[in-house]
């Protein structure tokens, strides 16, 4: 028998609270395809924590000003 992968377990409200975002921002990230989400049944949407971690990347301070994010 093959082992079933762990099911995604974070709700939209869990993600919003954990990352300090609004629920509408989380929904926007999902609709744009920036954050992968899984529908369970007709109404339940869950996010895998690994997909959430992949969305957020550390900013390199040395290149932050170059990409227009900081003062020159």
C-alpha positions as CSV (number, residue, x, y, z in Angstrom):
1,X,0.0,0.0,0.0
2,X,1.2,3.5,-0.8
3,X,1.3,6.0,2.0
4,X,-1.2,8.9,1.6
5,X,0.4,12.4,1.8
6,X,-0.5,14.5,4.7
7,X,-3.6,16.6,4.0
8,X,-3.4,20.4,3.9
9,X,-4.6,21.6,7.2
10,X,-4.6,25.4,7.3
11,X,-7.8,27.4,6.6
12,X,-7.8,30.8,5.0
13,X,-8.5,32.4,8.3
14,X,-5.6,30.4,9.9
15,X,-3.2,31.6,7.2
16,X,-4.4,35.2,7.5
17,X,-4.0,35.2,11.3
18,X,-0.6,33.4,11.2
19,X,0.9,35.7,8.6
20,X,-0.8,39.0,9.6
21,X,-2.8,39.3,6.4
22,X,-6.5,39.9,5.7
23,X,-8.6,37.0,4.5
24,X,-9.3,38.8,1.3
25,X,-5.5,39.1,0.7
26,X,-5.1,35.3,1.2
27,X,-8.0,34.7,-1.2
28,X,-6.4,37.1,-3.7
29,X,-3.1,35.2,-3.5
30,X,-5.0,32.0,-4.2
31,X,-7.0,33.4,-7.1
32,X,-3.8,34.8,-8.7
33,X,-2.1,31.4,-8.4
34,X,0.6,32.7,-6.1
35,X,-0.6,30.4,-3.2
36,X,-1.7,26.9,-3.9
37,X,-4.9,25.8,-2.2
38,X,-6.9,22.6,-2.1
39,X,-10.7,22.4,-2.2
40,X,-12.2,19.7,-0.1
41,X,-15.8,19.1,-1.0
42,X,-17.8,22.1,-2.2
43,X,-16.9,24.7,0.4
44,X,-13.8,23.8,2.4
45,X,-10.5,25.3,1.2
46,X,-7.2,24.3,2.9
47,X,-3.6,25.4,2.4
48,X,-0.6,23.2,3.0
49,X,1.9,24.8,5.3
50,X,4.8,24.0,2.9
51,X,3.0,25.9,0.1
52,X,2.6,28.9,2.5
53,X,6.3,28.8,3.5
54,X,7.3,28.7,-0.2
55,X,5.3,31.9,-0.9
56,X,7.3,33.9,1.6
57,X,11.0,34.4,0.8
58,X,13.7,36.3,2.7
59,X,14.7,39.7,1.3
60,X,18.4,40.1,0.7
61,X,19.3,43.6,2.2
62,X,22.1,44.0,-0.3
63,X,19.8,43.9,-3.3
64,X,16.6,45.4,-1.7
65,X,17.5,48.9,-2.8
66,X,18.3,47.8,-6.3
67,X,14.9,46.4,-7.0
68,X,13.2,49.6,-6.0
69,X,12.2,48.6,-2.4
70,X,14.5,51.0,-0.5
71,X,16.2,54.3,-0.6
72,X,19.2,54.7,-2.8
